[in-house]
Amino acid sequence: MSRIAILGGGSWGTGLSVVVSRSRRKHEIRLWVREESIVRAIQETRENAEYLPGISIPPCVEASPNIEDVLRDAQIVIGVVPSEHARGVYLQAAPYLKADTALVSATKGLEPATHLRMSEVIAQVFALHYIPSVAVLSGPSFALEAARGDPTAVVLASQDRALAAFLQEQFAGPTFRLYTNDDVLGVELAGAMKNVMAIAAGACQGLGLGANSLAALITRGLAEMTRLVVALGGKPETLSGLAGLGDLVLTCHGALSRNRHVGYELGRGRALSEILGEMNMVAEGVGTAEALLGLAKERRIDLPITQQVHSILRLENAPRDAIRAIMERPLKAEQG
C-alpha cells in the first residue's frame, strides 16, 4: 500500500483523489485543502461541493488543512495547485519530504514571473535539499468526468522511465489509463499552451463564429504549440498525442473548460475582471499567455494566436479585432 499526498483541494486535486482511490493498487490518500470549511464539509458529507459537486469522496481519502500531517511518510506527492502559487506550496512542503519521495506535477501552466515550467520550479525549490524524482501528469481530463468514472486517458511524463512505469502502475484503474512519455518539456508546454488556445476558441464562439473558424483556430493553434515546443527542445510527436492534440480538442470544445468559458464571455463583450470575479476556479490560460510570449521572445518564435489572446486579456483589445489581425497577417505556406 502506497501513501499518496495530494496538494490542492480544487476540482482536479479532489478529482484525482477519487480517481486514484479506484486504481488497481490500494492506497492511503491524504488531500491537502487550504480552506478549513471545505475540509469540514468533506469530513461530514464526503463531498467537495465547492469545487466538485455531486462526486462522492471515498473513505480512504482523508482531507486536512495541515500540510505536515498530509505529507508525513508520503511516498508519492501530487501537486495540483495553480501555477502562480506552486512555488510557495512546494516551499512549504519541502521540509516534510524525503529524498525518495516521488513528485508528480498535475498543474497545467507556467510560473508567471519566471516563465518556468512546474517541473523546473520543483527542481529549483528542492535543489537545496536533494535532486527530486519528478513526473508530470497531463492530457485531456476534465475533473468531473474522470471522477464520475468516464473512461479517461492521460500522459505521465518523466525522464526517469522507471519512475514513470512505477507511477503508471500505481495510478491506473478500470477507467483511468496512463501512457508514459519521456518528453517532459513537450508535455508541460502543451498543457500550458492549450489553455491559451481555448481562450481564443471560446472568443470565436462568443462572437458567434462557426465551425470553420473553430477548426482553423485549433489547427493553427496546434501548429503554434508545436513550433514553440520544438524550438525549446521538445518532440513534435508529443503534440500529436494526448498531451497536445487530445487536450487541445477537449479544452477548445468542452463546456467544462474554464479557459474556453473565459474566452466565450470575452467574445460576448464582458470585461475580464467581471468574468474572473464570478469564477471560483483558476483559468490558467489568463496568466500563461504573457509567460509564453516571454519564452517565445527569447527564441524569436512567432506566436500570433497567443499574441492576440494576450492583447485581449491585457491590452483590452476587442476580440473581433484580434481575430481580424490574425486573418490579415501576411499570406504564407501552411507548413511554417
Residue frames relative to the residue before (quaternion, step in Angstrom):
aa qw qx qy qz dx dy dz
M 1.0000 0.0000 0.0000 0.0000 0.00 0.00 0.00
S 0.2430 -0.7750 0.5699 0.1245 3.57 -0.84 1.01
R 0.3156 -0.7040 0.5988 0.2151 3.53 -1.20 0.62
I 0.0647 -0.8178 0.5711 -0.0286 3.53 -0.56 1.23
A 0.1358 -0.7731 0.6163 0.0634 3.56 -0.89 1.00
I 0.1343 -0.7758 0.6137 0.0580 3.54 -0.95 0.93
L 0.2020 -0.7931 0.5685 0.0836 3.56 -0.66 1.16
G 0.7398 0.3413 -0.2832 0.5061 3.56 -0.37 1.24
G 0.1261 -0.8342 0.5364 0.0238 3.54 -0.52 1.22
G 0.3349 0.7264 -0.5252 0.2906 3.57 1.04 0.73
S 0.7929 -0.3133 0.2013 0.4824 3.57 -1.21 -0.34
W 0.7310 0.4211 -0.2624 0.4684 3.61 0.80 -0.94
G 0.6141 0.5342 -0.3544 0.4604 3.60 1.03 -0.66
T 0.6671 0.4746 -0.2861 0.4979 3.56 0.95 -0.90
G 0.6472 0.5320 -0.3155 0.4455 3.56 0.95 -0.88
L 0.6622 0.5009 -0.3086 0.4641 3.58 0.95 -0.83
S 0.6015 0.5522 -0.3695 0.4435 3.59 1.04 -0.65
V 0.6643 0.4845 -0.2921 0.4886 3.57 1.06 -0.78
V 0.6638 0.5179 -0.3035 0.4460 3.58 0.89 -0.95
V 0.6964 0.4693 -0.2775 0.4666 3.58 0.83 -0.98
S 0.5965 0.5728 -0.3669 0.4261 3.60 1.10 -0.56
R 0.6884 0.4634 -0.2711 0.4876 3.59 1.23 -0.45
S 0.4232 0.7307 -0.4599 0.2747 3.59 1.22 -0.02
R 0.6633 -0.5256 0.3606 0.3922 3.55 -1.27 0.37
R 0.6834 0.4243 -0.2622 0.5332 3.57 1.22 -0.50
K 0.4369 -0.6786 0.5234 0.2734 3.57 -1.13 0.62
H 0.0518 -0.8186 0.5719 -0.0151 3.56 -0.92 0.92
E 0.2899 -0.6549 0.6556 0.2393 3.47 -1.41 0.34
I 0.0781 -0.8417 0.5338 -0.0222 3.58 -0.41 1.24
R 0.0681 -0.7803 0.6216 0.0133 3.53 -0.91 1.00
L 0.1813 -0.7983 0.5723 0.0484 3.54 -0.86 1.04
W 0.2223 -0.7722 0.5817 0.1260 3.57 -0.68 1.12
V 0.0168 -0.7857 0.6155 -0.0598 3.52 -0.71 1.21
R 0.4332 -0.7311 0.4609 0.2558 3.57 -0.64 1.08
E 0.7294 0.4336 -0.2430 0.4700 3.59 0.92 -0.92
E 0.4078 -0.7369 0.4881 0.2289 3.58 -0.60 1.15
S 0.6021 0.5689 -0.3634 0.4263 3.60 1.07 -0.64
I 0.6586 0.4891 -0.3080 0.4818 3.59 1.04 -0.74
V 0.6029 0.5477 -0.3515 0.4616 3.58 1.06 -0.72
R 0.6643 0.4981 -0.3068 0.4652 3.58 0.89 -0.92
A 0.6477 0.5232 -0.3234 0.4496 3.57 0.97 -0.84
I 0.6454 0.5074 -0.3205 0.4725 3.58 0.98 -0.82
Q 0.6621 0.5108 -0.3080 0.4537 3.57 0.94 -0.86
E 0.7448 0.4271 -0.2233 0.4614 3.58 0.95 -0.87
T 0.8169 0.2528 -0.1046 0.5078 3.60 0.94 -0.85
R 0.3250 -0.7537 0.4886 0.2959 3.60 1.31 -0.33
E 0.6477 0.4543 -0.3355 0.5114 3.55 1.02 0.84
N 0.2492 -0.7175 0.6275 0.1712 3.56 -1.17 0.72
A 0.1501 -0.8515 0.4990 0.0595 3.54 0.34 1.31
E 0.5939 0.5896 -0.3616 0.4110 3.59 1.16 -0.49
Y 0.8319 0.2091 -0.0692 0.5094 3.58 0.87 -0.94
L 0.8075 0.1078 -0.0535 0.5775 3.62 1.10 -0.50
P 0.0225 -0.8545 0.5189 -0.0036 3.57 0.65 1.12
G 0.7944 0.3356 -0.2507 0.4398 3.52 -1.18 0.69
I 0.6482 0.4913 -0.3200 0.4858 3.60 1.27 -0.07
S 0.3281 -0.7510 0.5445 0.1783 3.56 -0.76 1.07
I 0.2656 -0.7594 0.5787 0.1335 3.56 -0.85 1.04
P 0.4226 -0.7536 0.4406 0.2437 3.63 -0.52 1.14
P 0.6564 -0.5504 0.3545 0.3750 3.58 -1.19 0.53
C 0.6243 0.5617 -0.3531 0.4123 3.62 1.10 -0.53
V 0.6259 0.4920 -0.3364 0.5030 3.59 1.31 -0.08
E 0.0930 -0.7987 0.5944 0.0107 3.54 -0.67 1.16
A 0.2015 -0.7962 0.5630 0.0922 3.60 -0.68 1.09
S 0.0695 0.7918 -0.6024 0.0734 3.55 -1.08 0.78
P 0.3876 -0.7037 0.5373 0.2566 3.60 -1.16 0.58
N 0.6004 0.5661 -0.3426 0.4490 3.58 1.33 -0.07
I 0.3296 -0.7940 0.4757 0.1858 3.57 -0.27 1.26
E 0.6128 0.5518 -0.3561 0.4395 3.59 1.06 -0.63
D 0.6540 0.5050 -0.3090 0.4710 3.59 0.96 -0.85
V 0.6574 0.5226 -0.3103 0.4454 3.58 0.95 -0.89
L 0.7526 0.4266 -0.2118 0.4548 3.58 0.94 -0.89
R 0.4580 0.7103 -0.4475 0.2923 3.58 1.19 -0.29
D 0.8605 -0.0183 -0.0462 0.5070 3.57 -0.77 1.17
A 0.3276 0.7507 -0.5146 0.2537 3.61 1.15 0.47
Q 0.2916 -0.7550 0.5660 0.1569 3.56 -0.99 0.91
I 0.7659 0.1438 -0.0772 0.6219 3.55 1.21 -0.58
V 0.0694 -0.7821 0.6187 0.0261 3.58 -0.91 0.93
I 0.1312 -0.7824 0.6067 0.0495 3.57 -0.79 1.06
G 0.2047 -0.7924 0.5669 0.0944 3.58 -0.67 1.12
V 0.0596 0.7993 -0.5901 0.0965 3.57 -0.63 1.16
V 0.3836 0.7028 -0.5003 0.3296 3.57 0.77 1.08
P 0.6365 -0.5302 0.3771 0.4142 3.63 -1.12 0.52
S 0.6189 -0.6031 0.3594 0.3522 3.57 -1.00 0.83
E 0.6637 0.5167 -0.3257 0.4317 3.60 0.96 -0.73
H 0.7289 0.3904 -0.2326 0.5120 3.62 1.20 -0.42
A 0.4418 0.7447 -0.4341 0.2487 3.59 1.25 -0.26
R 0.6552 0.5215 -0.3338 0.4328 3.59 0.82 -0.93
G 0.6632 0.5169 -0.3085 0.4448 3.58 0.88 -0.90
V 0.6648 0.4957 -0.3021 0.4701 3.57 0.98 -0.83
Y 0.6700 0.4852 -0.3085 0.4696 3.59 0.92 -0.83
L 0.6013 0.5379 -0.3582 0.4699 3.60 1.11 -0.59
Q 0.6352 0.5100 -0.3218 0.4825 3.59 1.05 -0.73
A 0.7073 0.4963 -0.2610 0.4304 3.54 0.96 -0.92
A 0.5601 0.6847 -0.3747 0.2777 3.58 0.98 -0.87
P 0.6919 0.4915 -0.3221 0.4194 3.67 0.76 -0.84
Y 0.7237 0.4595 -0.2393 0.4558 3.59 1.15 -0.49
L 0.6409 0.5311 -0.3256 0.4487 3.59 1.26 0.02
K 0.3916 -0.7002 0.5514 0.2287 3.54 -1.21 0.61
A 0.6609 -0.5466 0.3502 0.3766 3.55 -1.22 0.51
D 0.7176 0.4347 -0.2641 0.4758 3.60 1.09 -0.55
T 0.4266 0.6903 -0.4728 0.3434 3.60 1.25 0.25
A 0.3331 -0.7332 0.5574 0.2019 3.58 -0.90 0.91
L 0.1800 -0.7869 0.5855 0.0747 3.57 -0.85 1.03
V 0.0714 -0.7976 0.5989 -0.0046 3.56 -0.80 1.07
S 0.1916 -0.7784 0.5881 0.1078 3.58 -0.70 1.05
A 0.0641 -0.7912 0.6080 0.0165 3.57 -0.85 1.02
T 0.4521 0.6722 -0.4478 0.3785 3.57 1.23 0.54
K 0.2016 -0.7938 0.5663 0.0922 3.59 -0.81 1.01
G 0.5857 0.5471 -0.4067 0.4385 3.54 0.16 1.27
L 0.4106 -0.6642 0.5583 0.2802 3.55 -1.37 0.06
E 0.5311 -0.5884 0.4835 0.3714 3.56 -1.17 0.51
P 0.4768 -0.7307 0.3983 0.2831 3.62 -0.48 1.15
A 0.7250 0.4716 -0.2681 0.4243 3.59 0.80 -0.97
T 0.7944 0.3272 -0.1449 0.4909 3.59 1.00 -0.82
H 0.3544 -0.7398 0.4766 0.3161 3.59 1.28 -0.43
L 0.4355 0.7159 -0.4489 0.3103 3.59 1.23 0.28
R 0.4691 -0.6237 0.5439 0.3083 3.53 -1.24 0.58
M 0.6562 -0.5484 0.3380 0.3929 3.58 -1.15 0.49
S 0.6266 0.5227 -0.3529 0.4579 3.61 1.00 -0.66
E 0.6358 0.5135 -0.3229 0.4773 3.58 1.12 -0.63
V 0.6135 0.5275 -0.3414 0.4784 3.58 1.06 -0.71
I 0.6499 0.5141 -0.3149 0.4627 3.58 0.92 -0.91
A 0.6540 0.5202 -0.3158 0.4494 3.59 0.92 -0.90
Q 0.6542 0.5097 -0.3110 0.4642 3.58 0.99 -0.80
V 0.6733 0.5146 -0.3027 0.4362 3.56 0.86 -0.98
F 0.7727 0.3758 -0.1952 0.4729 3.57 0.87 -0.94
A 0.4195 0.7349 -0.4541 0.2788 3.60 1.26 -0.09
L 0.6511 0.5202 -0.3175 0.4524 3.59 1.08 -0.65
H 0.7149 0.4264 -0.2399 0.4995 3.58 1.22 -0.41
Y 0.7279 -0.2849 0.2507 0.5710 3.59 0.79 -1.06
I 0.5370 -0.5742 0.4859 0.3819 3.57 -1.31 0.08
P 0.2812 -0.8134 0.4829 0.1617 3.60 -0.35 1.17
S 0.4255 -0.6328 0.5740 0.2985 3.53 -1.34 0.39
V 0.0195 -0.8507 0.5206 -0.0692 3.58 -0.37 1.28
A 0.0006 -0.7546 0.6561 0.0056 3.53 -1.16 0.76
V 0.2844 -0.7430 0.5858 0.1548 3.55 -1.30 0.41
L 0.1718 -0.7736 0.6047 0.0799 3.56 -0.94 0.96
S 0.1743 0.7860 -0.5696 0.1656 3.58 -0.65 1.10
G 0.4225 0.7015 -0.5135 0.2566 3.55 -1.33 0.01
P 0.6931 -0.4996 0.3271 0.4039 3.59 -1.28 0.18
S 0.2998 0.7781 -0.4781 0.2759 3.57 -0.10 1.26
F 0.1082 -0.7585 0.6415 0.0367 3.57 -0.15 1.24
A 0.5425 -0.6670 0.4081 0.3070 3.56 -0.82 1.04
L 0.6626 0.5259 -0.3189 0.4273 3.58 0.85 -0.94
E 0.6939 0.4794 -0.2852 0.4554 3.58 0.86 -0.94
A 0.6543 0.5035 -0.3180 0.4660 3.59 0.95 -0.84
A 0.6868 0.5012 -0.2852 0.4425 3.57 0.94 -0.92
R 0.6968 0.4524 -0.2928 0.4735 3.60 1.02 -0.63
G 0.6290 -0.6047 0.3017 0.3843 3.56 1.32 0.10
D 0.3664 0.7040 -0.5213 0.3137 3.59 1.19 0.35
P 0.5467 -0.6151 0.4384 0.3613 3.64 -0.91 0.79
T 0.0030 0.8075 -0.5834 0.0872 3.55 -0.74 1.14
A 0.0947 -0.7858 0.6101 0.0366 3.58 -0.96 0.91
V 0.0204 -0.8079 0.5868 -0.0498 3.55 -0.82 1.04
V 0.4383 -0.6731 0.5340 0.2641 3.55 -1.38 0.05
L 0.1375 -0.7528 0.6396 0.0728 3.54 -1.08 0.83
A 0.0577 -0.8441 0.5325 -0.0233 3.58 -0.27 1.26
S 0.2021 0.7489 -0.6168 0.1336 3.53 -1.01 0.88
Q 0.4675 -0.6564 0.5095 0.3017 3.55 -1.13 0.61
D 0.6304 0.4558 -0.3135 0.5447 3.55 1.34 -0.24
R 0.2838 -0.8111 0.4863 0.1581 3.57 -0.09 1.28
A 0.6126 0.5432 -0.3517 0.4539 3.58 1.07 -0.65
L 0.6379 0.5159 -0.3210 0.4733 3.58 1.02 -0.79
A 0.6538 0.5159 -0.3167 0.4540 3.58 0.90 -0.91
A 0.6630 0.4989 -0.3050 0.4675 3.59 0.95 -0.85
F 0.6297 0.5336 -0.3266 0.4605 3.59 1.02 -0.78
L 0.6947 0.4666 -0.2737 0.4741 3.58 0.85 -0.98
Q 0.5817 0.5766 -0.3618 0.4453 3.57 1.08 -0.70
E 0.6810 0.4786 -0.2792 0.4788 3.59 0.92 -0.91
Q 0.6669 0.5247 -0.3016 0.4347 3.58 1.00 -0.83
F 0.7688 0.3994 -0.1935 0.4605 3.59 0.95 -0.85
A 0.5834 0.6366 -0.3741 0.3383 3.60 1.07 -0.69
G 0.0238 0.7938 -0.6058 0.0482 3.54 -1.06 0.86
P 0.7607 -0.4074 0.2508 0.4387 3.58 -1.26 0.01
T 0.7889 0.2332 -0.1462 0.5495 3.61 1.13 -0.50
F 0.6818 0.4315 -0.2654 0.5278 3.58 1.30 0.17
R 0.0190 -0.8224 0.5655 -0.0586 3.54 -0.30 1.32
L 0.1290 -0.8047 0.5783 0.0387 3.57 -0.89 0.96
Y 0.1701 -0.7478 0.6351 0.0924 3.54 -1.09 0.88
T 0.3517 -0.7399 0.5291 0.2210 3.59 -0.92 0.82
N 0.0377 -0.7707 0.6355 -0.0258 3.54 -1.27 0.57
D 0.2975 -0.7725 0.5286 0.1879 3.61 -0.97 0.72
D 0.5595 0.5999 -0.3825 0.4252 3.60 1.32 0.04
V 0.1309 -0.8317 0.5372 0.0509 3.57 0.34 1.26
L 0.6450 0.5303 -0.3236 0.4450 3.58 0.90 -0.90
G 0.6899 0.4888 -0.2909 0.4477 3.58 0.80 -0.97
V 0.6629 0.5057 -0.3078 0.4584 3.57 0.94 -0.88
E 0.6848 0.4840 -0.2959 0.4574 3.59 0.90 -0.87
L 0.6761 0.4823 -0.3074 0.4645 3.60 0.88 -0.86
A 0.6144 0.5392 -0.3485 0.4586 3.58 1.03 -0.73
G 0.6668 0.5122 -0.2979 0.4520 3.58 0.93 -0.90
A 0.6678 0.4832 -0.2983 0.4813 3.56 1.10 -0.68
M 0.7114 0.4862 -0.2715 0.4286 3.58 0.84 -0.99
K 0.6184 0.5634 -0.3675 0.4063 3.60 0.97 -0.71
N 0.5955 0.5669 -0.3691 0.4333 3.60 1.11 -0.53
V 0.6407 0.5090 -0.3168 0.4796 3.56 1.06 -0.76
M 0.6451 0.5131 -0.3154 0.4702 3.57 0.99 -0.83
A 0.6263 0.5427 -0.3385 0.4457 3.58 1.06 -0.69
I 0.6044 0.5324 -0.3574 0.4729 3.59 1.08 -0.64
A 0.6511 0.5053 -0.3093 0.4745 3.56 0.99 -0.86
A 0.6490 0.5165 -0.3152 0.4611 3.59 0.97 -0.85
G 0.6544 0.5118 -0.3096 0.4626 3.55 0.96 -0.84
A 0.6294 0.5337 -0.3321 0.4568 3.57 1.03 -0.78
C 0.6181 0.5381 -0.3397 0.4615 3.60 1.02 -0.78
Q 0.6949 0.4676 -0.2733 0.4730 3.55 0.91 -0.92
G 0.6358 0.5269 -0.3260 0.4603 3.58 1.05 -0.70
L 0.6559 0.4941 -0.2952 0.4884 3.55 1.19 -0.59
G 0.5173 -0.6594 0.4044 0.3661 3.56 1.27 -0.17
L 0.4067 0.7094 -0.4817 0.3153 3.57 1.22 0.34
G 0.4742 -0.7385 0.4265 0.2187 3.55 -1.09 0.70
A 0.8096 -0.3063 0.2229 0.4483 3.49 -1.38 -0.35
N 0.5724 0.5861 -0.3861 0.4240 3.61 1.07 -0.63
S 0.6884 0.4959 -0.2770 0.4511 3.54 0.83 -1.06
L 0.6744 0.5002 -0.3023 0.4512 3.57 0.90 -0.92
A 0.6397 0.5216 -0.3264 0.4605 3.59 0.98 -0.81
A 0.6539 0.5045 -0.3097 0.4712 3.57 0.95 -0.86
L 0.6519 0.5306 -0.3094 0.4447 3.56 0.95 -0.90
I 0.6777 0.4868 -0.2966 0.4646 3.59 0.86 -0.92
T 0.6746 0.5076 -0.2989 0.4449 3.58 0.91 -0.92
R 0.7108 0.4214 -0.2594 0.4999 3.57 0.85 -0.94
G 0.5794 0.5679 -0.3693 0.4532 3.57 1.16 -0.50
L 0.6470 0.5083 -0.3117 0.4753 3.56 1.00 -0.83
A 0.6276 0.5269 -0.3302 0.4684 3.59 1.04 -0.77
E 0.6520 0.5135 -0.3068 0.4660 3.58 1.01 -0.82
M 0.6360 0.5240 -0.3154 0.4706 3.56 1.00 -0.84
T 0.6684 0.5077 -0.2965 0.4556 3.56 0.90 -0.95
R 0.6277 0.5607 -0.3321 0.4258 3.57 0.97 -0.88
L 0.7041 0.4457 -0.2778 0.4779 3.60 0.85 -0.90
V 0.6381 0.5380 -0.3358 0.4365 3.59 0.91 -0.87
V 0.6868 0.4788 -0.2859 0.4661 3.58 0.84 -0.97
A 0.6396 0.5360 -0.3255 0.4446 3.60 0.98 -0.81
L 0.7249 0.4213 -0.2339 0.4922 3.57 1.09 -0.70
G 0.6788 -0.5319 0.2801 0.4216 3.58 1.27 0.12
G 0.5160 0.6407 -0.4218 0.3812 3.58 1.25 0.16
K 0.5484 -0.6259 0.4581 0.3125 3.55 -1.33 0.16
P 0.4906 -0.6799 0.4487 0.3094 3.61 -0.83 0.91
E 0.6269 0.5617 -0.3481 0.4126 3.61 1.04 -0.68
T 0.5369 0.6132 -0.4062 0.4131 3.59 1.18 -0.41
L 0.6798 0.5122 -0.2876 0.4390 3.56 1.03 -0.82
S 0.6564 0.4812 -0.3251 0.4816 3.60 1.19 -0.28
G 0.6313 0.5527 -0.3185 0.4411 3.57 1.29 -0.04
L 0.8150 -0.2904 0.2022 0.4589 3.53 -1.32 -0.33
A 0.6901 0.4899 -0.2910 0.4462 3.59 0.92 -0.87
G 0.7239 0.3994 -0.2349 0.5112 3.58 1.19 -0.52
L 0.8117 0.2566 -0.1320 0.5078 3.55 -0.05 -1.30
G 0.6452 0.5452 -0.3359 0.4167 3.59 0.89 -0.88
D 0.7174 0.4334 -0.2508 0.4844 3.56 0.81 -1.03
L 0.6124 0.5589 -0.3472 0.4382 3.58 1.09 -0.69
V 0.6630 0.4945 -0.3033 0.4732 3.59 0.89 -0.92
L 0.6510 0.5298 -0.3210 0.4386 3.57 0.90 -0.91
T 0.7644 0.4152 -0.2263 0.4382 3.55 0.65 -1.11
C 0.6445 0.5021 -0.3299 0.4729 3.60 1.20 -0.41
H 0.7424 0.3893 -0.2103 0.5031 3.59 1.14 -0.58
G 0.6805 0.5753 -0.2944 0.3453 3.57 0.93 -0.93
A 0.4810 -0.6884 0.4710 0.2700 3.54 -0.92 0.93
L 0.6449 0.5301 -0.3224 0.4463 3.61 1.20 -0.42
S 0.4965 0.6787 -0.4191 0.3424 3.61 1.27 -0.13
R 0.3800 -0.7330 0.5214 0.2154 3.58 -0.68 1.09
N 0.6617 0.5093 -0.3102 0.4545 3.57 0.99 -0.82
R 0.6276 0.5157 -0.3315 0.4799 3.57 1.00 -0.77
H 0.6234 0.5465 -0.3334 0.4490 3.58 1.02 -0.80
V 0.6399 0.5182 -0.3272 0.4636 3.58 0.94 -0.88
G 0.6786 0.4934 -0.2914 0.4595 3.57 0.87 -0.94
Y 0.6332 0.5414 -0.3295 0.4442 3.57 0.99 -0.86
E 0.6921 0.4671 -0.2817 0.4728 3.58 0.86 -0.91
L 0.6073 0.5258 -0.3557 0.4777 3.59 1.08 -0.61
G 0.6434 0.5334 -0.3123 0.4517 3.57 1.01 -0.83
R 0.6659 0.4852 -0.2893 0.4873 3.55 1.17 -0.61
G 0.6256 -0.5964 0.3192 0.3887 3.58 1.27 0.04
R 0.5043 0.6601 -0.4317 0.3516 3.59 1.21 0.13
A 0.5359 -0.6277 0.4648 0.3205 3.57 -1.20 0.54
L 0.5887 -0.5994 0.4128 0.3519 3.57 -1.08 0.76
S 0.6509 0.5299 -0.3285 0.4331 3.60 0.88 -0.88
E 0.6471 0.5182 -0.3098 0.4655 3.56 1.02 -0.79
I 0.6551 0.5168 -0.3073 0.4575 3.57 0.96 -0.90
L 0.7005 0.4671 -0.2722 0.4658 3.57 0.81 -1.01
G 0.6187 0.5706 -0.3384 0.4209 3.57 1.10 -0.66
E 0.6841 0.4747 -0.2740 0.4812 3.56 1.20 -0.49
M 0.6528 0.5340 -0.3072 0.4409 3.59 1.25 -0.30
N 0.2709 -0.7630 0.5609 0.1728 3.57 -1.00 0.80
M 0.7006 0.3789 -0.2613 0.5453 3.58 1.32 0.03
V 0.5392 -0.6517 0.4442 0.2954 3.55 -1.23 0.59
A 0.2201 -0.7143 0.6480 0.1465 3.54 -1.11 0.82
E 0.3338 -0.8109 0.4443 0.1834 3.58 -0.03 1.34
G 0.6055 0.6061 -0.3584 0.3708 3.58 1.05 -0.70
V 0.5720 0.6118 -0.3802 0.3924 3.59 1.14 -0.59
G 0.7592 0.3564 -0.2029 0.5054 3.58 0.94 -0.85
T 0.6321 0.5878 -0.3196 0.3909 3.56 1.23 -0.46
A 0.5617 0.6360 -0.3975 0.3493 3.61 1.03 -0.68
E 0.6900 0.4750 -0.2902 0.4627 3.58 0.82 -0.94
A 0.6373 0.5259 -0.3274 0.4584 3.59 1.02 -0.78
L 0.6429 0.5173 -0.3185 0.4665 3.59 1.01 -0.78
L 0.6449 0.5098 -0.3256 0.4671 3.58 0.98 -0.77
G 0.6083 0.5464 -0.3446 0.4612 3.56 1.12 -0.64
L 0.6457 0.5032 -0.3077 0.4849 3.57 0.99 -0.86
A 0.6778 0.5077 -0.2927 0.4439 3.56 0.89 -0.97
K 0.6288 0.5470 -0.3357 0.4390 3.59 1.01 -0.78
E 0.6285 0.5491 -0.3322 0.4394 3.57 1.02 -0.82
R 0.7689 0.3223 -0.1641 0.5273 3.60 1.09 -0.72
R 0.4052 -0.7341 0.4524 0.3037 3.59 1.31 0.10
I 0.3423 0.7214 -0.5084 0.3224 3.53 0.91 1.05
D 0.3686 -0.7393 0.5276 0.1981 3.56 -0.90 0.97
L 0.0118 0.7863 -0.6160 0.0457 3.58 -0.75 1.09
P 0.1137 -0.8629 0.4862 0.0779 3.62 0.45 1.14
I 0.6609 0.4886 -0.3303 0.4640 3.62 0.93 -0.75
T 0.6444 0.5127 -0.3160 0.4711 3.56 0.95 -0.89
Q 0.6311 0.5432 -0.3267 0.4471 3.58 1.00 -0.83
Q 0.7011 0.4585 -0.2761 0.4712 3.58 0.91 -0.86
V 0.5989 0.5302 -0.3660 0.4757 3.59 1.08 -0.59
H 0.6349 0.5186 -0.3200 0.4749 3.56 1.02 -0.82
S 0.6495 0.5218 -0.3281 0.4452 3.60 0.97 -0.79
I 0.6384 0.5051 -0.3231 0.4825 3.58 1.11 -0.63
L 0.7132 0.4829 -0.2576 0.4380 3.56 0.87 -1.02
R 0.8331 0.2631 -0.0932 0.4776 3.56 0.76 -1.07
L 0.7425 0.3704 -0.2213 0.5124 3.59 1.13 -0.58
E 0.3843 -0.7657 0.4312 0.2828 3.54 1.40 0.02
N 0.2486 0.7526 -0.5589 0.2440 3.56 0.99 0.84
A 0.5338 -0.6223 0.4616 0.3387 3.56 -1.11 0.62
P 0.5570 -0.6280 0.4234 0.3407 3.63 -0.90 0.86
R 0.6506 0.5155 -0.3370 0.4443 3.61 0.92 -0.80
D 0.6424 0.5103 -0.3225 0.4722 3.58 1.05 -0.73
A 0.6319 0.5332 -0.3301 0.4555 3.58 1.06 -0.74
I 0.6416 0.5070 -0.3215 0.4775 3.58 0.98 -0.81
R 0.6455 0.5203 -0.3183 0.4597 3.58 0.98 -0.86
A 0.6381 0.5379 -0.3296 0.4414 3.59 0.99 -0.81
I 0.6379 0.5082 -0.3255 0.4785 3.59 1.06 -0.72
M 0.6918 0.4940 -0.2807 0.4457 3.58 0.88 -0.94
E 0.7314 0.4347 -0.2341 0.4704 3.59 1.09 -0.66
R 0.3610 0.7198 -0.5086 0.3049 3.57 1.24 0.30
P 0.6621 -0.5030 0.3527 0.4292 3.64 -1.14 0.45
L 0.5058 -0.6578 0.4680 0.3042 3.58 -1.00 0.84
K 0.0167 0.8059 -0.5882 0.0660 3.56 -1.07 0.78
A 0.6167 -0.5024 0.4336 0.4234 3.57 -1.32 0.04
E 0.6064 -0.5872 0.3830 0.3752 3.58 -1.10 0.58
Q 0.7290 0.3839 -0.2389 0.5139 3.60 0.87 -0.87
G 0.6571 0.4724 -0.3512 0.4709 3.54 -0.09 1.33
